[in-house]
Amino acid sequence: LLAPHVKYTMYINTNARLKLIGDGGSISQMFGVKEDHFHLLCSKAFQMLTYRSLCLPENLEDRGVTELRGYCYMDDGLRLWEAIHEFVTRIVMYYYKTECEIKDDPELQAWIKDLTEVGLGDNDNKGTGIVTMEHIMESLPSLHQSCLQMAILWILNQKPCEMTKLGYYKEKYFTEEKVQTIIGQFQEELKKIDSAIREYDENLVLNYEYMRPENIENSITT
């Protein structure tokens, strides 16, 4: 299930450490934050990260925005969340018939342990201290840095040459007939969500198409 969603991730992360956030990397050239300060900022941001914050319903609740009306990101995102949750649940239940099968899977248990004890194990949600106006002014980018930022963002915003939409798989990760049926049903549900979003957008002055399944890639790296 995770394979297509993390495609090329290791390669990109490695290059990012060397060329983006490393010494003399693009970050230090584009932003007003010094390298050592940027690394500290990333470290503190990661310490604030929790598994709950990665789950959209809980994230929205913790931010106190669940009662907002016309919040397209929430409305469209929750539709997608529910569809993906149903799809993943059906796939997992197909391969794991009982609770014992889950407990006896060493690779699955090792993955969960790594995620909870290593990946997010040390995060205690500490505060980040006090920010002064001097800190803010020092972090403002120069004209040269602003131009670099705009250029990089323009490049990153270009659509990929080969886009694989959410719910579609070029590689044959699943071959069982039952699983193929589940995938097909998931794709049909995504089409319904996309149609509902397009219909709602017709009444908006500015269309919100960011959460349309047709515009969402299976992986952020493809």
C-alpha positions as CSV (number, residue, x, y, z in Angstrom):
1,L,0.0,0.0,0.0
2,L,2.8,2.5,0.9
3,A,5.1,1.6,-2.0
4,P,3.7,4.0,-4.7
5,H,3.3,6.8,-2.1
6,V,7.0,6.9,-1.1
7,K,8.4,6.3,-4.5
8,Y,11.8,8.1,-4.9
9,T,11.4,9.5,-1.4
10,M,14.8,8.2,-0.1
11,Y,16.6,9.6,-3.2
12,I,15.0,13.0,-2.8
13,N,15.6,13.2,1.0
14,T,19.2,12.3,0.5
15,N,19.7,15.0,-2.1
16,A,17.8,17.5,0.1
17,R,20.2,16.9,2.9
18,L,23.2,17.5,0.6
19,K,21.9,20.3,-1.7
20,L,18.9,21.9,0.0
21,I,19.5,22.1,3.8
22,G,23.2,21.2,3.9
23,D,26.1,23.6,4.3
24,G,26.0,26.1,1.5
25,G,22.7,24.7,0.2
26,S,19.8,26.4,-1.4
27,I,18.1,27.2,1.9
28,S,20.9,29.3,3.2
29,Q,21.0,31.2,-0.1
30,M,17.2,31.8,-0.3
31,F,16.2,32.6,3.2
32,G,17.3,35.1,5.8
33,V,17.8,32.3,8.4
34,K,21.3,31.2,9.0
35,E,22.1,27.5,8.4
36,D,22.6,26.6,12.1
37,H,19.5,28.5,13.0
38,F,17.5,26.8,10.3
39,H,18.6,23.4,11.5
40,L,17.5,24.4,15.0
41,L,14.2,25.5,13.6
42,C,13.6,22.2,11.8
43,S,14.5,20.3,15.0
44,K,12.0,22.2,17.1
45,A,9.3,21.9,14.4
46,F,9.9,18.1,14.3
47,Q,9.6,18.0,18.1
48,M,6.1,19.5,17.8
49,L,5.1,16.8,15.3
50,T,2.8,14.1,16.6
51,Y,1.0,11.2,15.0
52,R,-2.3,12.9,15.8
53,S,-1.3,16.0,13.9
54,L,-0.9,13.9,10.8
55,C,-4.5,12.7,11.0
56,L,-6.8,15.2,9.3
57,P,-9.9,14.9,11.5
58,E,-7.9,15.2,14.7
59,N,-5.7,18.0,13.2
60,L,-8.8,20.0,12.3
61,E,-10.3,19.5,15.7
62,D,-7.1,20.5,17.5
63,R,-6.9,23.7,15.5
64,G,-10.5,24.6,16.4
65,V,-11.7,24.9,12.8
66,T,-14.3,22.2,12.5
67,E,-17.2,24.6,12.8
68,L,-16.0,26.9,10.0
69,R,-18.4,27.2,7.1
70,G,-17.2,27.2,3.5
71,Y,-13.8,25.8,4.5
72,C,-13.1,23.9,1.3
73,Y,-9.8,22.3,2.5
74,M,-11.7,20.7,5.4
75,D,-14.8,19.7,3.5
76,D,-13.0,18.2,0.5
77,G,-10.2,16.8,2.6
78,L,-12.5,14.9,4.9
79,R,-14.2,13.3,1.9
80,L,-10.9,12.1,0.7
81,W,-9.9,11.0,4.2
82,E,-13.0,8.8,4.6
83,A,-12.6,7.3,1.1
84,I,-8.9,6.5,1.7
85,H,-9.6,5.1,5.1
86,E,-12.3,2.8,3.8
87,F,-10.0,1.7,1.0
88,V,-7.1,0.9,3.2
89,T,-9.3,-0.8,5.8
90,R,-10.7,-3.2,3.1
91,I,-7.2,-4.0,1.8
92,V,-5.8,-4.7,5.2
93,M,-8.7,-6.8,6.2
94,Y,-8.3,-8.9,3.0
95,Y,-4.7,-9.8,3.9
96,Y,-5.1,-10.0,7.7
97,K,-8.1,-12.1,8.6
98,T,-7.5,-12.1,12.4
99,E,-5.8,-10.0,15.1
100,C,-3.3,-12.8,15.6
101,E,-2.0,-12.5,12.1
102,I,-1.3,-8.8,12.7
103,K,0.5,-9.5,15.9
104,D,2.5,-12.4,14.3
105,D,3.7,-10.3,11.4
106,P,7.3,-9.4,12.3
107,E,7.8,-6.8,9.6
108,L,4.6,-5.0,10.4
109,Q,5.3,-4.9,14.1
110,A,8.9,-3.7,13.5
111,W,7.5,-0.9,11.3
112,I,5.0,0.2,13.9
113,K,7.8,0.1,16.6
114,D,10.1,2.2,14.4
115,L,7.4,4.7,13.8
116,T,6.3,5.2,17.4
117,E,9.5,4.6,19.3
118,V,12.1,6.0,16.9
119,G,10.4,8.3,14.5
120,L,8.1,10.1,17.0
121,G,9.3,8.6,20.2
122,D,11.2,11.6,21.6
123,N,8.7,14.3,20.7
124,D,7.4,16.0,23.8
125,N,5.8,19.1,22.2
126,K,8.0,21.6,24.0
127,G,7.6,25.3,23.3
128,T,9.9,27.3,21.0
129,G,10.7,30.2,23.2
130,I,10.1,34.0,22.7
131,V,10.4,35.7,19.3
132,T,11.3,39.4,19.2
133,M,10.9,42.0,16.5
134,E,14.7,41.9,16.0
135,H,14.4,38.2,15.2
136,I,11.7,38.8,12.7
137,M,13.6,41.6,11.0
138,E,16.8,39.5,10.8
139,S,14.9,36.7,9.1
140,L,13.5,38.8,6.2
141,P,15.0,37.8,2.9
142,S,17.0,40.2,0.7
143,L,15.9,41.1,-2.9
144,H,18.3,38.4,-4.3
145,Q,16.9,35.8,-1.9
146,S,13.3,36.7,-2.8
147,C,14.0,36.2,-6.5
148,L,15.5,32.8,-5.8
149,Q,12.5,31.8,-3.7
150,M,10.1,32.8,-6.5
151,A,12.2,30.9,-9.1
152,I,12.3,27.7,-7.0
153,L,8.6,27.9,-6.2
154,W,7.8,28.3,-9.9
155,I,9.8,25.2,-10.7
156,L,8.3,23.1,-7.9
157,N,4.8,24.2,-9.0
158,Q,5.1,22.7,-12.5
159,K,3.1,19.6,-13.2
160,P,5.2,16.5,-13.6
161,C,5.6,14.9,-17.1
162,E,4.3,11.6,-15.8
163,M,1.5,12.0,-13.2
164,T,0.0,9.0,-11.5
165,K,-3.3,10.0,-9.9
166,L,-4.3,9.0,-6.5
167,G,-5.8,5.5,-6.5
168,Y,-4.1,4.4,-9.7
169,Y,-1.1,2.1,-9.9
170,K,1.3,1.7,-12.9
171,E,3.2,-1.1,-11.2
172,K,1.3,-4.4,-10.4
173,Y,1.5,-4.3,-6.6
174,F,-1.7,-6.2,-6.3
175,T,-2.7,-9.1,-8.5
176,E,-5.6,-10.8,-6.6
177,E,-9.0,-10.4,-8.3
178,K,-10.7,-9.4,-5.0
179,V,-8.1,-6.6,-4.4
180,Q,-8.5,-5.4,-8.0
181,T,-12.2,-5.1,-7.3
182,I,-11.5,-3.0,-4.2
183,I,-9.2,-0.8,-6.1
184,G,-11.7,-0.3,-8.8
185,Q,-14.4,0.7,-6.3
186,F,-12.0,3.1,-4.7
187,Q,-11.3,4.7,-8.1
188,E,-15.1,5.1,-8.6
189,E,-15.5,6.7,-5.2
190,L,-12.7,9.2,-6.1
191,K,-14.5,10.1,-9.3
192,K,-17.7,10.8,-7.3
193,I,-15.8,13.0,-4.9
194,D,-14.1,14.9,-7.9
195,S,-17.5,15.4,-9.5
196,A,-19.0,16.7,-6.2
197,I,-16.1,19.2,-5.8
198,R,-16.5,20.5,-9.3
199,E,-20.2,20.9,-8.9
200,Y,-19.7,22.9,-5.6
201,D,-17.0,25.0,-7.2
202,E,-19.4,26.3,-9.8
203,N,-21.0,28.4,-7.1
204,L,-17.7,29.9,-6.0
205,V,-16.1,33.1,-7.2
206,L,-12.7,31.4,-7.0
207,N,-12.6,27.7,-7.6
208,Y,-10.8,25.5,-5.0
209,E,-9.4,22.6,-7.0
210,Y,-6.4,21.6,-4.8
211,M,-8.2,18.7,-3.2
212,R,-9.8,17.3,-6.4
213,P,-8.7,13.6,-6.8
214,E,-8.0,14.4,-10.4
215,N,-5.3,16.8,-9.3
216,I,-3.8,14.7,-6.5
217,E,-0.7,12.5,-7.3
218,N,-0.2,9.1,-5.8
219,S,3.2,10.3,-4.6
220,I,4.6,13.7,-3.8
221,T,7.8,12.6,-5.7
222,T,6.3,11.6,-9.0
